[in-house]
């Protein structure tokens, strides 16, 4: 089993300062975005999830133009 060594300093640098997404960070270090989310929560780093955006129509990631 592969263990991750993700530090608070690394997360602050990549997520806060460099403004990378959880997916970008996960792709770079070879883990899932959920793992990054989990480590952000463990380290009390506020996530940039905007709950006010209604993802209907063109804002939905599964939107397909026919």
PyMOL Python script that loads the backbone (N, CA, C, O; Angstrom):
from pymol import cmd

cmd.read_pdbstr("""\
ATOM      1  N   UNK A   1       0.835  -1.179   0.000  1.00  0.00           N
ATOM      2  CA  UNK A   1       0.000   0.000   0.000  1.00  0.00           C
ATOM      3  C   UNK A   1       0.880   1.243   0.000  1.00  0.00           C
ATOM      4  O   UNK A   1       1.855   1.325   0.747  1.00  0.00           O
ATOM      5  N   UNK A   2       0.529   2.202  -0.840  1.00  0.00           N
ATOM      6  CA  UNK A   2       1.303   3.424  -0.982  1.00  0.00           C
ATOM      7  C   UNK A   2       0.749   4.496  -0.042  1.00  0.00           C
ATOM      8  O   UNK A   2      -0.423   4.863  -0.127  1.00  0.00           O
ATOM      9  N   UNK A   3       1.611   4.996   0.861  1.00  0.00           N
ATOM     10  CA  UNK A   3       1.162   6.037   1.778  1.00  0.00           C
ATOM     11  C   UNK A   3       1.594   7.394   1.253  1.00  0.00           C
ATOM     12  O   UNK A   3       2.667   7.534   0.666  1.00  0.00           O
ATOM     13  N   UNK A   4       0.752   8.389   1.469  1.00  0.00           N
ATOM     14  CA  UNK A   4       1.031   9.737   1.020  1.00  0.00           C
ATOM     15  C   UNK A   4       1.634  10.544   2.152  1.00  0.00           C
ATOM     16  O   UNK A   4       1.216  10.424   3.303  1.00  0.00           O
ATOM     17  N   UNK A   5       2.609  11.359   1.824  1.00  0.00           N
ATOM     18  CA  UNK A   5       3.215  12.252   2.794  1.00  0.00           C
ATOM     19  C   UNK A   5       2.921  13.679   2.336  1.00  0.00           C
ATOM     20  O   UNK A   5       3.785  14.347   1.767  1.00  0.00           O
ATOM     21  N   UNK A   6       1.698  14.136   2.588  1.00  0.00           N
ATOM     22  CA  UNK A   6       1.261  15.455   2.159  1.00  0.00           C
ATOM     23  C   UNK A   6       1.278  16.372   3.366  1.00  0.00           C
ATOM     24  O   UNK A   6       0.532  16.174   4.325  1.00  0.00           O
ATOM     25  N   UNK A   7       2.139  17.378   3.308  1.00  0.00           N
ATOM     26  CA  UNK A   7       2.273  18.286   4.449  1.00  0.00           C
ATOM     27  C   UNK A   7       1.376  19.506   4.289  1.00  0.00           C
ATOM     28  O   UNK A   7       0.919  19.831   3.193  1.00  0.00           O
ATOM     29  N   UNK A   8       1.140  20.166   5.411  1.00  0.00           N
ATOM     30  CA  UNK A   8       0.333  21.386   5.397  1.00  0.00           C
ATOM     31  C   UNK A   8       1.029  22.461   4.561  1.00  0.00           C
ATOM     32  O   UNK A   8       0.371  23.199   3.828  1.00  0.00           O
ATOM     33  N   UNK A   9       2.338  22.551   4.669  1.00  0.00           N
ATOM     34  CA  UNK A   9       3.104  23.531   3.892  1.00  0.00           C
ATOM     35  C   UNK A   9       2.954  23.313   2.394  1.00  0.00           C
ATOM     36  O   UNK A   9       2.805  24.267   1.632  1.00  0.00           O
ATOM     37  N   UNK A  10       2.995  22.045   1.975  1.00  0.00           N
ATOM     38  CA  UNK A  10       2.817  21.713   0.558  1.00  0.00           C
ATOM     39  C   UNK A  10       1.433  22.128   0.082  1.00  0.00           C
ATOM     40  O   UNK A  10       1.290  22.712  -0.992  1.00  0.00           O
ATOM     41  N   UNK A  11       0.417  21.828   0.878  1.00  0.00           N
ATOM     42  CA  UNK A  11      -0.954  22.172   0.503  1.00  0.00           C
ATOM     43  C   UNK A  11      -1.155  23.684   0.427  1.00  0.00           C
ATOM     44  O   UNK A  11      -1.821  24.179  -0.482  1.00  0.00           O
ATOM     45  N   UNK A  12      -0.586  24.409   1.373  1.00  0.00           N
ATOM     46  CA  UNK A  12      -0.711  25.867   1.346  1.00  0.00           C
ATOM     47  C   UNK A  12      -0.034  26.434   0.105  1.00  0.00           C
ATOM     48  O   UNK A  12      -0.579  27.315  -0.561  1.00  0.00           O
ATOM     49  N   UNK A  13       1.145  25.930  -0.199  1.00  0.00           N
ATOM     50  CA  UNK A  13       1.881  26.411  -1.379  1.00  0.00           C
ATOM     51  C   UNK A  13       1.105  26.139  -2.660  1.00  0.00           C
ATOM     52  O   UNK A  13       0.922  27.043  -3.475  1.00  0.00           O
ATOM     53  N   UNK A  14       0.652  24.917  -2.845  1.00  0.00           N
ATOM     54  CA  UNK A  14       0.005  24.535  -4.096  1.00  0.00           C
ATOM     55  C   UNK A  14      -1.444  25.015  -4.194  1.00  0.00           C
ATOM     56  O   UNK A  14      -1.850  25.535  -5.233  1.00  0.00           O
ATOM     57  N   UNK A  15      -2.219  24.848  -3.134  1.00  0.00           N
ATOM     58  CA  UNK A  15      -3.656  25.136  -3.175  1.00  0.00           C
ATOM     59  C   UNK A  15      -3.969  26.610  -2.942  1.00  0.00           C
ATOM     60  O   UNK A  15      -4.810  27.186  -3.633  1.00  0.00           O
ATOM     61  N   UNK A  16      -3.292  27.222  -1.968  1.00  0.00           N
ATOM     62  CA  UNK A  16      -3.584  28.610  -1.625  1.00  0.00           C
ATOM     63  C   UNK A  16      -2.754  29.586  -2.467  1.00  0.00           C
ATOM     64  O   UNK A  16      -3.312  30.460  -3.130  1.00  0.00           O
ATOM     65  N   UNK A  17      -1.440  29.442  -2.444  1.00  0.00           N
ATOM     66  CA  UNK A  17      -0.564  30.404  -3.122  1.00  0.00           C
ATOM     67  C   UNK A  17      -0.613  30.235  -4.645  1.00  0.00           C
ATOM     68  O   UNK A  17      -0.804  31.213  -5.368  1.00  0.00           O
ATOM     69  N   UNK A  18      -0.440  28.992  -5.138  1.00  0.00           N
ATOM     70  CA  UNK A  18      -0.431  28.754  -6.590  1.00  0.00           C
ATOM     71  C   UNK A  18      -1.826  28.589  -7.179  1.00  0.00           C
ATOM     72  O   UNK A  18      -1.982  28.494  -8.397  1.00  0.00           O
ATOM     73  N   UNK A  19      -2.843  28.554  -6.315  1.00  0.00           N
ATOM     74  CA  UNK A  19      -4.244  28.452  -6.718  1.00  0.00           C
ATOM     75  C   UNK A  19      -4.539  27.256  -7.644  1.00  0.00           C
ATOM     76  O   UNK A  19      -5.338  27.353  -8.576  1.00  0.00           O
ATOM     77  N   UNK A  20      -3.878  26.144  -7.361  1.00  0.00           N
ATOM     78  CA  UNK A  20      -4.145  24.925  -8.119  1.00  0.00           C
ATOM     79  C   UNK A  20      -5.400  24.264  -7.570  1.00  0.00           C
ATOM     80  O   UNK A  20      -5.719  24.407  -6.389  1.00  0.00           O
ATOM     81  N   UNK A  21      -6.107  23.543  -8.425  1.00  0.00           N
ATOM     82  CA  UNK A  21      -7.302  22.831  -7.983  1.00  0.00           C
ATOM     83  C   UNK A  21      -6.899  21.526  -7.295  1.00  0.00           C
ATOM     84  O   UNK A  21      -5.757  21.076  -7.396  1.00  0.00           O
ATOM     85  N   UNK A  22      -7.852  20.939  -6.603  1.00  0.00           N
ATOM     86  CA  UNK A  22      -7.599  19.644  -5.970  1.00  0.00           C
ATOM     87  C   UNK A  22      -7.244  18.602  -7.018  1.00  0.00           C
ATOM     88  O   UNK A  22      -6.384  17.752  -6.786  1.00  0.00           O
ATOM     89  N   UNK A  23      -7.905  18.663  -8.174  1.00  0.00           N
ATOM     90  CA  UNK A  23      -7.622  17.716  -9.252  1.00  0.00           C
ATOM     91  C   UNK A  23      -6.210  17.893  -9.797  1.00  0.00           C
ATOM     92  O   UNK A  23      -5.525  16.905 -10.059  1.00  0.00           O
ATOM     93  N   UNK A  24      -5.765  19.133  -9.971  1.00  0.00           N
ATOM     94  CA  UNK A  24      -4.420  19.378 -10.476  1.00  0.00           C
ATOM     95  C   UNK A  24      -3.368  18.842  -9.512  1.00  0.00           C
ATOM     96  O   UNK A  24      -2.408  18.197  -9.932  1.00  0.00           O
ATOM     97  N   UNK A  25      -3.546  19.107  -8.235  1.00  0.00           N
ATOM     98  CA  UNK A  25      -2.592  18.628  -7.232  1.00  0.00           C
ATOM     99  C   UNK A  25      -2.583  17.103  -7.207  1.00  0.00           C
ATOM    100  O   UNK A  25      -1.521  16.483  -7.160  1.00  0.00           O
ATOM    101  N   UNK A  26      -3.760  16.507  -7.239  1.00  0.00           N
ATOM    102  CA  UNK A  26      -3.864  15.039  -7.209  1.00  0.00           C
ATOM    103  C   UNK A  26      -3.174  14.414  -8.414  1.00  0.00           C
ATOM    104  O   UNK A  26      -2.464  13.419  -8.270  1.00  0.00           O
ATOM    105  N   UNK A  27      -3.373  14.981  -9.601  1.00  0.00           N
ATOM    106  CA  UNK A  27      -2.726  14.455 -10.811  1.00  0.00           C
ATOM    107  C   UNK A  27      -1.211  14.543 -10.711  1.00  0.00           C
ATOM    108  O   UNK A  27      -0.507  13.631 -11.145  1.00  0.00           O
ATOM    109  N   UNK A  28      -0.705  15.629 -10.145  1.00  0.00           N
ATOM    110  CA  UNK A  28       0.741  15.822 -10.040  1.00  0.00           C
ATOM    111  C   UNK A  28       1.404  14.823  -9.098  1.00  0.00           C
ATOM    112  O   UNK A  28       2.517  14.367  -9.361  1.00  0.00           O
ATOM    113  N   UNK A  29       0.728  14.481  -8.006  1.00  0.00           N
ATOM    114  CA  UNK A  29       1.367  13.581  -7.038  1.00  0.00           C
ATOM    115  C   UNK A  29       0.856  12.143  -7.120  1.00  0.00           C
ATOM    116  O   UNK A  29       1.332  11.271  -6.393  1.00  0.00           O
ATOM    117  N   UNK A  30      -0.116  11.896  -8.008  1.00  0.00           N
ATOM    118  CA  UNK A  30      -0.565  10.529  -8.242  1.00  0.00           C
ATOM    119  C   UNK A  30      -1.524   9.978  -7.198  1.00  0.00           C
ATOM    120  O   UNK A  30      -1.360   8.850  -6.732  1.00  0.00           O
ATOM    121  N   UNK A  31      -2.518  10.765  -6.832  1.00  0.00           N
ATOM    122  CA  UNK A  31      -3.540  10.279  -5.913  1.00  0.00           C
ATOM    123  C   UNK A  31      -4.896  10.803  -6.376  1.00  0.00           C
ATOM    124  O   UNK A  31      -4.994  11.415  -7.439  1.00  0.00           O
ATOM    125  N   UNK A  32      -5.931  10.568  -5.590  1.00  0.00           N
ATOM    126  CA  UNK A  32      -7.264  11.035  -5.968  1.00  0.00           C
ATOM    127  C   UNK A  32      -7.508  12.435  -5.413  1.00  0.00           C
ATOM    128  O   UNK A  32      -6.869  12.858  -4.450  1.00  0.00           O
ATOM    129  N   UNK A  33      -8.436  13.139  -6.034  1.00  0.00           N
ATOM    130  CA  UNK A  33      -8.775  14.478  -5.554  1.00  0.00           C
ATOM    131  C   UNK A  33      -9.448  14.387  -4.180  1.00  0.00           C
ATOM    132  O   UNK A  33      -9.365  15.326  -3.389  1.00  0.00           O
ATOM    133  N   UNK A  34     -10.108  13.269  -3.897  1.00  0.00           N
ATOM    134  CA  UNK A  34     -10.708  13.091  -2.573  1.00  0.00           C
ATOM    135  C   UNK A  34      -9.628  13.036  -1.494  1.00  0.00           C
ATOM    136  O   UNK A  34      -9.831  13.532  -0.386  1.00  0.00           O
ATOM    137  N   UNK A  35      -8.487  12.437  -1.813  1.00  0.00           N
ATOM    138  CA  UNK A  35      -7.379  12.404  -0.846  1.00  0.00           C
ATOM    139  C   UNK A  35      -6.897  13.818  -0.536  1.00  0.00           C
ATOM    140  O   UNK A  35      -6.623  14.144   0.619  1.00  0.00           O
ATOM    141  N   UNK A  36      -6.794  14.653  -1.562  1.00  0.00           N
ATOM    142  CA  UNK A  36      -6.380  16.038  -1.364  1.00  0.00           C
ATOM    143  C   UNK A  36      -7.424  16.755  -0.509  1.00  0.00           C
ATOM    144  O   UNK A  36      -7.075  17.485   0.419  1.00  0.00           O
ATOM    145  N   UNK A  37      -8.700  16.548  -0.820  1.00  0.00           N
ATOM    146  CA  UNK A  37      -9.784  17.143  -0.039  1.00  0.00           C
ATOM    147  C   UNK A  37      -9.669  16.738   1.423  1.00  0.00           C
ATOM    148  O   UNK A  37      -9.806  17.573   2.317  1.00  0.00           O
ATOM    149  N   UNK A  38      -9.417  15.452   1.663  1.00  0.00           N
ATOM    150  CA  UNK A  38      -9.296  14.929   3.022  1.00  0.00           C
ATOM    151  C   UNK A  38      -8.135  15.597   3.761  1.00  0.00           C
ATOM    152  O   UNK A  38      -8.285  15.985   4.920  1.00  0.00           O
ATOM    153  N   UNK A  39      -6.989  15.734   3.108  1.00  0.00           N
ATOM    154  CA  UNK A  39      -5.837  16.359   3.742  1.00  0.00           C
ATOM    155  C   UNK A  39      -6.051  17.850   3.976  1.00  0.00           C
ATOM    156  O   UNK A  39      -5.547  18.396   4.957  1.00  0.00           O
ATOM    157  N   UNK A  40      -6.791  18.516   3.090  1.00  0.00           N
ATOM    158  CA  UNK A  40      -7.127  19.919   3.321  1.00  0.00           C
ATOM    159  C   UNK A  40      -7.968  20.054   4.588  1.00  0.00           C
ATOM    160  O   UNK A  40      -7.730  20.946   5.402  1.00  0.00           O
ATOM    161  N   UNK A  41      -8.943  19.176   4.752  1.00  0.00           N
ATOM    162  CA  UNK A  41      -9.809  19.206   5.935  1.00  0.00           C
ATOM    163  C   UNK A  41      -9.026  18.869   7.211  1.00  0.00           C
ATOM    164  O   UNK A  41      -9.218  19.508   8.245  1.00  0.00           O
ATOM    165  N   UNK A  42      -8.153  17.873   7.135  1.00  0.00           N
ATOM    166  CA  UNK A  42      -7.342  17.484   8.293  1.00  0.00           C
ATOM    167  C   UNK A  42      -6.480  18.652   8.760  1.00  0.00           C
ATOM    168  O   UNK A  42      -6.286  18.848   9.959  1.00  0.00           O
ATOM    169  N   UNK A  43      -5.960  19.434   7.799  1.00  0.00           N
ATOM    170  CA  UNK A  43      -5.078  20.549   8.107  1.00  0.00           C
ATOM    171  C   UNK A  43      -5.812  21.877   8.270  1.00  0.00           C
ATOM    172  O   UNK A  43      -5.184  22.934   8.321  1.00  0.00           O
ATOM    173  N   UNK A  44      -7.145  21.823   8.353  1.00  0.00           N
ATOM    174  CA  UNK A  44      -7.975  23.015   8.553  1.00  0.00           C
ATOM    175  C   UNK A  44      -7.728  24.098   7.504  1.00  0.00           C
ATOM    176  O   UNK A  44      -7.663  25.284   7.829  1.00  0.00           O
ATOM    177  N   UNK A  45      -7.592  23.684   6.247  1.00  0.00           N
ATOM    178  CA  UNK A  45      -7.444  24.611   5.133  1.00  0.00           C
ATOM    179  C   UNK A  45      -8.794  24.705   4.443  1.00  0.00           C
ATOM    180  O   UNK A  45      -9.345  23.703   3.986  1.00  0.00           O
ATOM    181  N   UNK A  46      -9.314  25.911   4.373  1.00  0.00           N
ATOM    182  CA  UNK A  46     -10.627  26.129   3.796  1.00  0.00           C
ATOM    183  C   UNK A  46     -10.602  25.847   2.292  1.00  0.00           C
ATOM    184  O   UNK A  46      -9.715  26.314   1.577  1.00  0.00           O
ATOM    185  N   UNK A  47     -11.581  25.082   1.826  1.00  0.00           N
ATOM    186  CA  UNK A  47     -11.657  24.749   0.401  1.00  0.00           C
ATOM    187  C   UNK A  47     -12.396  25.841  -0.363  1.00  0.00           C
ATOM    188  O   UNK A  47     -13.151  26.628   0.208  1.00  0.00           O
ATOM    189  N   UNK A  48     -12.153  25.864  -1.679  1.00  0.00           N
ATOM    190  CA  UNK A  48     -12.763  26.871  -2.531  1.00  0.00           C
ATOM    191  C   UNK A  48     -14.047  26.377  -3.173  1.00  0.00           C
ATOM    192  O   UNK A  48     -14.353  26.783  -4.294  1.00  0.00           O
ATOM    193  N   UNK A  49     -14.790  25.540  -2.527  1.00  0.00           N
ATOM    194  CA  UNK A  49     -16.040  25.030  -3.073  1.00  0.00           C
ATOM    195  C   UNK A  49     -17.093  26.120  -2.909  1.00  0.00           C
ATOM    196  O   UNK A  49     -17.373  26.562  -1.795  1.00  0.00           O
ATOM    197  N   UNK A  50     -17.670  26.545  -4.017  1.00  0.00           N
ATOM    198  CA  UNK A  50     -18.678  27.590  -3.982  1.00  0.00           C
ATOM    199  C   UNK A  50     -20.046  26.942  -4.088  1.00  0.00           C
ATOM    200  O   UNK A  50     -20.436  26.483  -5.162  1.00  0.00           O
ATOM    201  N   UNK A  51     -20.772  26.900  -2.993  1.00  0.00           N
ATOM    202  CA  UNK A  51     -22.069  26.240  -2.962  1.00  0.00           C
ATOM    203  C   UNK A  51     -23.175  27.107  -3.563  1.00  0.00           C
ATOM    204  O   UNK A  51     -24.294  26.632  -3.758  1.00  0.00           O
ATOM    205  N   UNK A  52     -22.872  28.376  -3.859  1.00  0.00           N
ATOM    206  CA  UNK A  52     -23.887  29.276  -4.392  1.00  0.00           C
ATOM    207  C   UNK A  52     -24.080  29.116  -5.898  1.00  0.00           C
ATOM    208  O   UNK A  52     -25.089  29.565  -6.443  1.00  0.00           O
ATOM    209  N   UNK A  53     -23.134  28.488  -6.566  1.00  0.00           N
ATOM    210  CA  UNK A  53     -23.249  28.311  -8.014  1.00  0.00           C
ATOM    211  C   UNK A  53     -24.227  27.184  -8.305  1.00  0.00           C
ATOM    212  O   UNK A  53     -24.062  26.065  -7.818  1.00  0.00           O
ATOM    213  N   UNK A  54     -25.227  27.480  -9.085  1.00  0.00           N
ATOM    214  CA  UNK A  54     -26.201  26.475  -9.489  1.00  0.00           C
ATOM    215  C   UNK A  54     -25.700  25.855 -10.787  1.00  0.00           C
ATOM    216  O   UNK A  54     -25.623  26.539 -11.807  1.00  0.00           O
ATOM    217  N   UNK A  55     -25.368  24.610 -10.762  1.00  0.00           N
ATOM    218  CA  UNK A  55     -24.774  23.958 -11.929  1.00  0.00           C
ATOM    219  C   UNK A  55     -25.832  23.291 -12.801  1.00  0.00           C
ATOM    220  O   UNK A  55     -25.879  22.066 -12.916  1.00  0.00           O
ATOM    221  N   UNK A  56     -26.663  24.102 -13.401  1.00  0.00           N
ATOM    222  CA  UNK A  56     -27.667  23.613 -14.334  1.00  0.00           C
ATOM    223  C   UNK A  56     -27.345  24.138 -15.717  1.00  0.00           C
ATOM    224  O   UNK A  56     -26.697  25.173 -15.869  1.00  0.00           O
ATOM    225  N   UNK A  57     -27.794  23.428 -16.705  1.00  0.00           N
ATOM    226  CA  UNK A  57     -27.587  23.878 -18.086  1.00  0.00           C
ATOM    227  C   UNK A  57     -26.114  23.908 -18.455  1.00  0.00           C
ATOM    228  O   UNK A  57     -25.406  22.924 -18.242  1.00  0.00           O
ATOM    229  N   UNK A  58     -25.644  25.011 -19.001  1.00  0.00           N
ATOM    230  CA  UNK A  58     -24.268  25.118 -19.486  1.00  0.00           C
ATOM    231  C   UNK A  58     -23.241  25.084 -18.367  1.00  0.00           C
ATOM    232  O   UNK A  58     -22.072  24.799 -18.627  1.00  0.00           O
ATOM    233  N   UNK A  59     -23.635  25.364 -17.136  1.00  0.00           N
ATOM    234  CA  UNK A  59     -22.709  25.312 -16.009  1.00  0.00           C
ATOM    235  C   UNK A  59     -22.475  23.893 -15.497  1.00  0.00           C
ATOM    236  O   UNK A  59     -21.548  23.662 -14.721  1.00  0.00           O
ATOM    237  N   UNK A  60     -23.299  22.947 -15.920  1.00  0.00           N
ATOM    238  CA  UNK A  60     -23.160  21.558 -15.508  1.00  0.00           C
ATOM    239  C   UNK A  60     -22.001  20.926 -16.270  1.00  0.00           C
ATOM    240  O   UNK A  60     -21.898  21.088 -17.486  1.00  0.00           O
ATOM    241  N   UNK A  61     -21.130  20.209 -15.567  1.00  0.00           N
ATOM    242  CA  UNK A  61     -19.976  19.587 -16.211  1.00  0.00           C
ATOM    243  C   UNK A  61     -20.377  18.500 -17.204  1.00  0.00           C
ATOM    244  O   UNK A  61     -19.582  18.131 -18.068  1.00  0.00           O
ATOM    245  N   UNK A  62     -21.589  17.990 -17.091  1.00  0.00           N
ATOM    246  CA  UNK A  62     -22.062  16.943 -18.004  1.00  0.00           C
ATOM    247  C   UNK A  62     -22.906  17.499 -19.143  1.00  0.00           C
ATOM    248  O   UNK A  62     -23.532  16.744 -19.888  1.00  0.00           O
ATOM    249  N   UNK A  63     -22.921  18.836 -19.275  1.00  0.00           N
ATOM    250  CA  UNK A  63     -23.721  19.489 -20.315  1.00  0.00           C
ATOM    251  C   UNK A  63     -23.186  19.124 -21.696  1.00  0.00           C
ATOM    252  O   UNK A  63     -21.986  19.229 -21.950  1.00  0.00           O
ATOM    253  N   UNK A  64     -24.075  18.699 -22.582  1.00  0.00           N
ATOM    254  CA  UNK A  64     -23.668  18.318 -23.942  1.00  0.00           C
ATOM    255  C   UNK A  64     -24.498  19.129 -24.928  1.00  0.00           C
ATOM    256  O   UNK A  64     -25.725  19.175 -24.849  1.00  0.00           O
ATOM    257  N   UNK A  65     -23.792  19.769 -25.863  1.00  0.00           N
ATOM    258  CA  UNK A  65     -24.475  20.547 -26.908  1.00  0.00           C
ATOM    259  C   UNK A  65     -24.904  19.560 -27.985  1.00  0.00           C
ATOM    260  O   UNK A  65     -24.090  18.787 -28.492  1.00  0.00           O
ATOM    261  N   UNK A  66     -26.209  19.594 -28.336  1.00  0.00           N
ATOM    262  CA  UNK A  66     -26.675  18.658 -29.366  1.00  0.00           C
ATOM    263  C   UNK A  66     -26.930  19.350 -30.671  1.00  0.00           C
ATOM    264  O   UNK A  66     -27.327  18.707 -31.643  1.00  0.00           O
TER     265      UNK A  66
END
""", "prot")
cmd.dss("prot")
cmd.show_as("cartoon", "prot")
cmd.util.cbc("prot")
cmd.orient("prot")
